[in-house]
Amino acid sequence: MSEEPSMIRPVVPEAEREIGVKHPVLTHGFVVLVDYMGNDAAIVQAARVSYGQGTKSVRDDRGLIRYLMRHRHTTPFEMVELKFLVRLPIFVARQWVRHRTASLNEYSSRYSIIPDEFELPPAEEVRHQSTRNRQGRGDPLPAEVVDRFRSDLDRIAQDAYHAYTRSLNEGVARETARLLLPVAYYTQWYWKCDLWNLFHFLSLRLDPHAQEEIRLYAAELARLTRLVAPVAYEAFEDFSLSSLSLSRGERRAVRALLEGKTPEAACEIAGLPLTREDRKPMVSGEGVEFLEKLERLRTSE
Ligand SMILES: Cc1cc2nc3c(=O)[nH]c(=O)nc-3n(C[C@H](O)[C@H](O)[C@H](O)COP(=O)(O)OP(=O)(O)OC[C@H]3O[C@@H](n4cnc5c(N)ncnc54)[C@H](O)[C@@H]3O)c2cc1C
């Protein structure tokens, strides 16, 4: 407690330049960085309350932030907050709102009229149901199926909006008339989150298992977050986003690999199934996911 910490409000010039700038996402959506509080220095400042100035000689700021991230000392990261304005389709908002550790305030379609803007996915995003990821999309579809889907969505959305405006004109309350609009329509909100929970959001929503549309928003949030706290973001990438965790069974399988077994034999030894009871190969499950992890190890840098 000998030396008082600096109380100068941290300012990040790279982030300042982004304040209020609209970054388009999807057809009518965007992400804006509205404000931020704190930066890498705020994380260090908070951590030094617990570790004391004594840490200064042994760890530089970057080393301290990386230590905190590795050892999941999370609260110093909560000292940084970012506030965004986001315009997004309701089907993306449904996924986003599940993240409870943020504060949000949404455009009210009870007070205001919903603009005539809906998401019509580009043709290349209309694909087959994935056979491997039950929630995802996979192979391309025939062009006529894609065209029919897109023209159906276009027509239904336009019809719905026509019925919405007619209902409003006939006196139906806005809170009731909005029931006519599909989830492809857009909403808008302010969303504020601390850095630790933002990293958690990003780890889930940048992941290939997340839906493509929310991943595009997550990528824009990630880019802006990196500007505010570049050292913390780098640590997040190194120790969370690009890291690989191993279950108990997978550790057994790795040991078998180190002893010279093939990946398939290692799965067998570790009890990670690769085939179903009828001997057909599995397309998902623990064994398949372990082989995918090995592939990631082989192919990623
Ligand atoms: C690829 C993917 C697929 C998904 N599929 C589905 C689906 O099919 N159906 C569905 O309903 N949801 C689905 N979800 C949503 C998912 O189950 C989570 O609700 C969402 O990802 C938010 O995660 P979270 O709770 O960790 O985040 P946050 O709500 O931000 O919480 C962060 C952390 O705080 C703690 N926490 C917060 N609130 C509580 C609480 N009340 N009790 C205990 N701990 C708490 C937890 O540790 C939590 O991890 C999916 C998410 C993803 C990424």
Ligand as a Chemical Component Dictionary entry (heavy atoms), coordinates in Angstrom:
data_LIG
# 
_chem_comp.id                   LIG 
_chem_comp.type                 NON-POLYMER 
_chem_comp.pdbx_formal_charge   0 
_chem_comp.three_letter_code    LIG 
# 
loop_
_chem_comp_atom.comp_id 
_chem_comp_atom.atom_id 
_chem_comp_atom.alt_atom_id 
_chem_comp_atom.type_symbol 
_chem_comp_atom.charge 
_chem_comp_atom.model_Cartn_x 
_chem_comp_atom.model_Cartn_y 
_chem_comp_atom.model_Cartn_z 
_chem_comp_atom.pdbx_ordinal 
LIG C1  C1  C 0 -23.608 -23.551 -30.298 1  
LIG C2  C2  C 0 -24.681 -23.281 -29.277 2  
LIG C3  C3  C 0 -25.868 -23.983 -29.301 3  
LIG C4  C4  C 0 -26.873 -23.730 -28.372 4  
LIG N1  N1  N 0 -28.051 -24.436 -28.430 5  
LIG C5  C5  C 0 -29.042 -24.185 -27.542 6  
LIG C6  C6  C 0 -30.287 -24.874 -27.597 7  
LIG O1  O1  O 0 -30.492 -25.730 -28.445 8  
LIG N2  N2  N 0 -31.252 -24.556 -26.713 9  
LIG C7  C7  C 0 -31.055 -23.615 -25.716 10 
LIG O2  O2  O 0 -31.957 -23.377 -24.917 11 
LIG N3  N3  N 0 -29.878 -22.940 -25.635 12 
LIG C8  C8  C 0 -28.878 -23.183 -26.515 13 
LIG N4  N4  N 0 -27.705 -22.489 -26.446 14 
LIG C9  C9  C 0 -27.556 -21.450 -25.416 15 
LIG C10 C10 C 0 -26.667 -21.948 -24.256 16 
LIG O3  O3  O 0 -27.263 -23.053 -23.596 17 
LIG C11 C11 C 0 -26.427 -20.805 -23.254 18 
LIG O4  O4  O 0 -27.670 -20.402 -22.729 19 
LIG C12 C12 C 0 -25.775 -19.598 -23.898 20 
LIG O5  O5  O 0 -24.669 -19.991 -24.675 21 
LIG C13 C13 C 0 -25.301 -18.631 -22.797 22 
LIG O6  O6  O 0 -24.219 -19.220 -22.143 23 
LIG P1  P1  P 0 -23.950 -18.950 -20.614 24 
LIG O7  O7  O 0 -25.123 -19.337 -19.775 25 
LIG O8  O8  O 0 -22.650 -19.637 -20.284 26 
LIG O9  O9  O 0 -23.709 -17.358 -20.615 27 
LIG P2  P2  P 0 -24.145 -16.281 -19.558 28 
LIG O10 O10 O 0 -25.607 -16.277 -19.368 29 
LIG O11 O11 O 0 -23.491 -14.989 -19.953 30 
LIG O12 O12 O 0 -23.498 -16.762 -18.225 31 
LIG C14 C14 C 0 -22.072 -16.780 -18.058 32 
LIG C15 C15 C 0 -21.757 -17.744 -16.949 33 
LIG O13 O13 O 0 -22.342 -17.244 -15.724 34 
LIG C16 C16 C 0 -22.836 -18.324 -14.948 35 
LIG N5  N5  N 0 -24.297 -18.143 -14.789 36 
LIG C17 C17 C 0 -25.049 -17.137 -15.311 37 
LIG N6  N6  N 0 -26.323 -17.269 -14.913 38 
LIG C18 C18 C 0 -26.365 -18.381 -14.143 39 
LIG C19 C19 C 0 -27.402 -19.063 -13.441 40 
LIG N7  N7  N 0 -28.655 -18.630 -13.441 41 
LIG N8  N8  N 0 -27.087 -20.174 -12.772 42 
LIG C20 C20 C 0 -25.825 -20.642 -12.746 43 
LIG N9  N9  N 0 -24.804 -20.060 -13.383 44 
LIG C21 C21 C 0 -25.066 -18.930 -14.058 45 
LIG C22 C22 C 0 -22.503 -19.600 -15.716 46 
LIG O14 O14 O 0 -21.254 -20.075 -15.274 47 
LIG C23 C23 C 0 -22.366 -19.132 -17.129 48 
LIG O15 O15 O 0 -21.540 -19.954 -17.947 49 
LIG C24 C24 C 0 -26.683 -22.735 -27.354 50 
LIG C25 C25 C 0 -25.477 -22.030 -27.333 51 
LIG C26 C26 C 0 -24.486 -22.276 -28.268 52 
LIG C27 C27 C 0 -23.195 -21.485 -28.204 53 
# 
loop_
_chem_comp_bond.comp_id 
_chem_comp_bond.atom_id_1 
_chem_comp_bond.atom_id_2 
_chem_comp_bond.value_order 
_chem_comp_bond.pdbx_ordinal 
LIG C1  C2  SING 1  
LIG C2  C3  SING 2  
LIG C2  C26 DOUB 3  
LIG C3  C4  DOUB 4  
LIG C4  N1  SING 5  
LIG C4  C24 SING 6  
LIG N1  C5  DOUB 7  
LIG C5  C6  SING 8  
LIG C5  C8  SING 9  
LIG C6  O1  DOUB 10 
LIG C6  N2  SING 11 
LIG N2  C7  SING 12 
LIG C7  O2  DOUB 13 
LIG C7  N3  SING 14 
LIG N3  C8  DOUB 15 
LIG C8  N4  SING 16 
LIG N4  C9  SING 17 
LIG N4  C24 SING 18 
LIG C9  C10 SING 19 
LIG C10 O3  SING 20 
LIG C10 C11 SING 21 
LIG C11 O4  SING 22 
LIG C11 C12 SING 23 
LIG C12 O5  SING 24 
LIG C12 C13 SING 25 
LIG C13 O6  SING 26 
LIG O6  P1  SING 27 
LIG P1  O7  DOUB 28 
LIG P1  O8  SING 29 
LIG P1  O9  SING 30 
LIG O9  P2  SING 31 
LIG P2  O10 DOUB 32 
LIG P2  O11 SING 33 
LIG P2  O12 SING 34 
LIG O12 C14 SING 35 
LIG C14 C15 SING 36 
LIG C15 O13 SING 37 
LIG C15 C23 SING 38 
LIG O13 C16 SING 39 
LIG C16 N5  SING 40 
LIG C16 C22 SING 41 
LIG N5  C17 SING 42 
LIG N5  C21 SING 43 
LIG C17 N6  DOUB 44 
LIG N6  C18 SING 45 
LIG C18 C19 SING 46 
LIG C18 C21 DOUB 47 
LIG C19 N7  SING 48 
LIG C19 N8  DOUB 49 
LIG N8  C20 SING 50 
LIG C20 N9  DOUB 51 
LIG N9  C21 SING 52 
LIG C22 O14 SING 53 
LIG C22 C23 SING 54 
LIG C23 O15 SING 55 
LIG C24 C25 DOUB 56 
LIG C25 C26 SING 57 
LIG C26 C27 SING 58 
# 
